[in-house]
């Protein structure tokens, strides 16, 4: 019988033809490799798994993660702090000196600062919190200038309340506190609780009463429902709750026709539209007393 | 019998699983070559009623891988050296897989040896309710009296060939017919168990599942007989390397198969002995210069035999083609005589048409058809297998008849006995017997 084992092939010997048959192992490996699932797993699954393992292994260390974060932050900062992006100046337009000072004091920005760090919307909200500012516009101008354009509120009346004297604009919004009435003699005075909500109405009444404007000391919001016009010489015009302006016009008409307020009367009561009533003053001393009382009310 | 029934059924299930996966390998284990094809089943369109379709029903599959290797360890179509055969199978399967770029797990194999023997079986039953149902077909097949084919034999094919109801015979499909008695003829092909076990073991060692087994005589008949030959009666003679398969077809059924244990390798060994040359040289001389009819011209045609022993006289030998033919012809005649004897024993001369088709690698000897006509009868032609999609040009020759036939077998197997359900009355009989046995054992 011929030897069962294959003849030993010596190195470099070409005479013997090699067995073309694959070994069982090679056969199995090739079959495994031709299995579609296995192929997909080897071509996609293994590289993906390898990448995950390598990256995961690298990032498993706390220090390395921190170093990567730091280098990113450093890169970000270096870009942000380039001179092209730095804001060095703040220009405020349209604001009076005290308002501008207040804005500078309020803004939580220390210049120079990178324009990436400026939250213009938040800054604008901060500026608009100031009562004297109606609206504000912010933008970063070329040359690193933070341009703030402010529209201030225009005071329309003075409102005397329990705490003191406030300046209000035409909508009744507070503008500033005034220490002294004489600082703004051009503005009319209103008084009474809740009068700040009715500034528009008060201004209308004042406009209607312009013919006797030089005699008006102010308006009083009575009982939170109606207006009184207080004149000098302790005279009052009591206006109705509804349609006060026609009532004022009627009083003005009476005054022009009859010189009503030149006479000795204390009050003109227009509350009942059908029955205007005039209260006459007593003689002499009583007029003095009334004057003292009225002075307290109007604050002068 | 039931074991075989079960194992064949298991193979059929395996085949169905392979169809579902869409890829199946065809393995033809021959004496001179082992061929492996990888088939892909694509559009599994519904088979038509007559079993035909576009391209005669072969458009279902496509050959996507093909490989051939020189066979080793196979003699007379049977496995001789298991390890060698296993290696050769591995070579072929791996190459075919590589070409197909896919993995195959199911294999349908055929072989030419293992001493096939044919039996004609007949069975008859009374029909209970007039009309024939599928259950009745199973019953009549089960009623066929199986001859005693001896120890160590196993059934490879069991084709129902003919059905008869009362006196009407020649029915192809008896279902739905009305009658009193149903009779069936069945063709049974048995083979040596040991030989087939060896082959199965070799295939198992290659991690492949068997999805079907066929006799190569049968499948080469499927591939190389045209339809009218199969219908009218013809014999296909598959002249392989170590064995010559022989199958007779009529009415599209195989009714006889046999194998003669002689083939082209014997011609080669005769040349080798006669001319004193190695087998490889003898094979080359046979394929290039061989023939079976000597003419005057052949006396002058000198063939360089050659050798490399160093002796000038021996290395410069020449032989005339006539001499070569003189060596080959007696052996070819012997093969054909053997075939003739088998055909006579099978009663081939009783068939209405006696067409003989020669195929297989050894049928390519020039002049063989004339010699066969003298021995076997006048109606002889050389057959080549059908063309199937994707088959490489190198595998379309006569040597690949059984390989191609196996493809057709894989795509459209004929109904065999085990494709019918086990008759219902067999179950209770067996369980009753088991119950009786239990009683006897325990009381």
Interface residues (C-beta under 8 A of the other chain):
Chain A: X19 X20 X21 X22 X24 X27 X28 X30 X31 X34 X35 X36
Chain B: X69 X87 X88 X90 X91 X93 X94 X97 X98 X101 X102 X103 X205 X206 X207
